[in-house]
């Protein structure tokens, strides 16, 4: 099979620090009206990050769902499952 030529632009905005999600709520509010939060099974909940993001999204009236089926070094199948869920939700 010949190599595929794929070109895309994917800007990334990295926000870090204690309280960074709540302090940057506007970034989330401007991102859209539906989203899929993609996490592993435990870390996002245990750290409080999922609660912070959920609170900001709830406050902005943004619909969301949580897909917590991503394992360390995610498999292609896990990525496809997350993509299918995002598509199903219209995220």
N, C-alpha and C positions, 0 to 999 in steps of 0.2 A: 504494500500500500504506500503511495507517495506521501511525503510529509504534508501536513495541513498548514496553510498560512492563516493564522488567526491574529487579528489585531484588535485590541480593545483598550480603553482608557478607564482606569479604576482608581479614582482619587481616594485617598485614605486620610482620615482625620483621627489622630491618636490623642486621647485625653487621659491623663493620669493624675493620681494624687488622691488624698483623703477627701471624700465628699465631692469628687469631680463630676459625678453623674448629676447630682442635684444642682450643683453650681453651674452646669452647662445644659440645663433643661431645654433651652431654646434650640440647641442643635437637634435634639430629638423631635421637638415640636415641628421643626421645618422639614423633617425627613419624609413625611408621608402620613397617611391615615390608617395604615395597617402594617404590621410587621411580625416577623417570626424571630423570636429570641432563640438562638442556637447555643446550647451549652452541653456540658457533660452531665453526668448523673448527680454529682455532689458539690463540686467546688463553688459554683456560682451561688448556690443556696447557702452553703456553709459560710462563705465570706460576706454574705449580705449584699453582694452585687446584684443578684437577681431581684431582691426586694427593692433596692434603690431604683433600678430601671423600671420595674413594675409600677412603683409609686409615681415616677415622672410620666410614664405613658398614661396611667389612669388619670392623672391630673390634667393631661393635655387632651383627654378624650380619644386617645389613639387605641384602636383595637389591636390586640396582640395574642399570640399563642406561644407556648414554650415547647421547643423540641429539645429534649434532654438526652437524645440518643447518640451523641457524638463521643466516641472513645478517644483516648490519647492516640496520636498519629492516626487520624480518622481514615477508615477504609473508604474506598470509592463507593461502596454500597451505602454506607452511612451518609455520605454527601448526597448521593442520589435520593435517598429517603428524605433528607432535609429539604432538598429542592422540590420534591414532589409535594411535600407538606406546604411549603411556601406558595407554590402554584395553586394548590387546592384552596388556600386561604385568600388568595389574591394579594399576597404581600409583595 
